[in-house]
Amino acid sequence: MIQAGRESDVAAGAGDFEDPSARVLAEAAAAFGLLASPARLHILWALAQGESDVTGLAERVGGALPAVSQHLTKLKLAGLVRSRREGRRQVYYVDAPEVVMVVRLMVKQLADRAAHTPDPRLRDLGA
């Protein structure tokens, strides 16, 4: 979230970088599109806290095992998550720490904003 008085700093800083290539923009858009799913975002968030197998992830994110497995496959194909075999189970972990950094920043900003913004449902009740 941009704080008051900082908009010009951000706009001024935007000129410090060259425009990314079309390929880079397409890859970034694909990654953001992939993370537009709350379930996949939650899975990535959980894996950022530590590696896990699909059963542990399904329990943590409250998803069905087949759905979580499909989400993991998509995250893996995008190069955001990797896995390794440990005995009979497949253990997943984050393979894109820079993406986790962006996700953490966004979630923190939104959580901070929500903490300082009254719940509109309460406003309707006269609170």
N, C-alpha and C positions, 0 to 999 in steps of 0.2 A: 504494500500500500504506500503510495507516495504521500508524504507529509506536506502540509501547507508550506509554501515557500521553497519547496524542493523540486517542484515541477521544472523550473528553468535549469536546475543542475542536471536533472535527468535528460532533458532535451539537449543541453549543451554536450553532454557526454555521448549522446547518440552519434554525433559526427566524428567521434574518435575512432570508429571502426569502419572498415570497408563493408559493403553489402556482401552477405554470404552468397555463395553460388546457388544456382537453382537446385542442384543436387542436394546440397546441405539443407536448404529450406524444405525440400521434399522429405528428407529423412527426419528432420525435426518435426514437421507436421505429422508424419506417420507415428512417431513416438508419442507426441501429444494426443493424437487420435486414439492410440492404443490405451493410453492412461486416462482417457475420458470415461472409461467404464469404472464406476465406483468399486466394483468387485476386484478388478485388476489393480486399481490404485491401492486398495486395502491389502491385497496380497503383496505388492511391492513394499508397502509400508511395513508389513509384518516381517518380510524377509530382510529389510534394512535393520531390524532389531536383532536378527540372528537367523541362521539357516534352519530349515525345517523340512520334513517330508510332507507329502500331500495330505495325509491324515491330520497332522498337526495344524496345517494351514486351514483345512476345511473347518476344523473345530474353532480355530481362532477367529476366522472371518465369518463364520456362521453360514458357510455355503455347502452345497451338496458335493460329495467327493468327485463325481464325474464333471461337474461344472468347474470346480477348482482346477482339476487336471487339465481341462481344455484351456482355461485362462493361462495356466502355467506354460502350456505348449505355445500359445501365442506370444507370451513374454519371452520365452526361450528363442523362438524364431526371430524375434526382433533384436535379440542380443542383449536384453536387459537382465535376463536371469540365466544361470547355468545350473547344471546338476552333476552329481557324481553318485556312483553306486556305493552303498555301504551294506554289505551283505545282501539281503533281499529287498532292501528299500532304496529308493532314489531320494537323495537329499538335495534340496534346492537352495541357492544362495544368489545374492545380487551380483551382477557382473557389470554394473554401470553406476559406480559411486557418484559420478557427476549428475546423473539423473535423480538419484536419491537426494542429493543436495538441493536440487531445484524443487522436488516434491516437498521436502521438509520445509523449505522457505515458503512455498505457497500455502501449505497447510497451516503453518505458524501464523502467517499474515491473516488468513481467513479466520483462524481461531481468535486471534487478537481483536479483529474487527467485530466478530460475533460477541465477544466479551464486553465490548463497549457500545453495542447497538442493542436497544431494547427489543425484546421479542415482540413482533407485530401482533401476535395473538393476545399478549397481555395488554397492549395498547387498546385493543378493541373492548377489553373488559374494564377499561378506565384505570388501569394500574399505572 
